[in-house]
Amino acid sequence: MDSYSIRPVAEADTPFLREMLYESLYVPEGQQPFNRNVINEPFLSKYVEGWGKEGDMGFIAVNSIGLSVGSITARLFTEDNKGFGYVRHDIPELGLAVKAEYRGRGIGAALIKTLIDEMKEKGIKGVSLSVDPGNLGAVRLYQRFDFKEVGVVGTSITMVTYL
């Protein structure tokens, strides 16, 4: 199995974060994938645009030959500019994606643990997310970290865990 390491997101990682934003869009088996341009729409691009502003935090998983294979981000949103998993202005929203060929190796769990440890260190009280209920692997992963369903927005479940 390929080994990996985890490092903080750097400004130069923005193109990879955009790639992972697309990768995070759940497509049920047998359905057509989204058009790649969908990540340029404001309702999605806001998860990456201007990365590095106050409150942004994130990590990149890198394989043994230096290729980025997954990312986790947390960003604060406001009542006027909600993300899909918005709970409150002081609860950041998590975004997680691992390249398909690297899934099932514990990378997503390691990224979540790293982010949660960092949040606890910074005194952040919780983190939320949005997940398609059909994405059972992701739902189970989040439940392992004590994320609980707190609502439904469109076709997605909003989950939160308090630290």
C-alpha positions, 0 to 999 in steps of 0.5 A: 500500500502506498504511504502518504503524509499530511501537510497544511494547505499552501497558497499554491494548492488552490488549483488542487483544491478546485480539483478536489471540489469537483471530486467531492461532488457525489454522482450515484453509480450509473449517472452522468458526472457533472460538467466540470464547469459547475465548480465555477458557479458561485454556489460552489466556487465560494468554497475555494475562491480567495483561499487563505482568508482569516478562518480558512484551514485545510490539509493536503494528503500527499503520496510517497512520490509527492502527488497530492491525493486528497484534501480537507478544508474548513471555511467560515460562511455567513447567514448572507452567504451560506454553504450547503452545510451551514449551521452558524457563522462561527461553525466552519464548514468542512469539505473533503475529497480523496482521489478515487484511486486512493479511497478506502485506504484511511486517507479521509479519516486521517485528514478529518482527524488532523483537521479536528485536532487543529480545530481543538487546538485553536478553540473552534467549537464545532464543524459542519458539512453537507453530504448526499445521503446516498454516499453511504461510505462518506456518511459512515466515515463522518459518523465515526467522528461523531457527526450527527444529522441536524437538517436537510438542504435540498438533496443533502444532509447537513451534519455537525460535530461539536468539539 
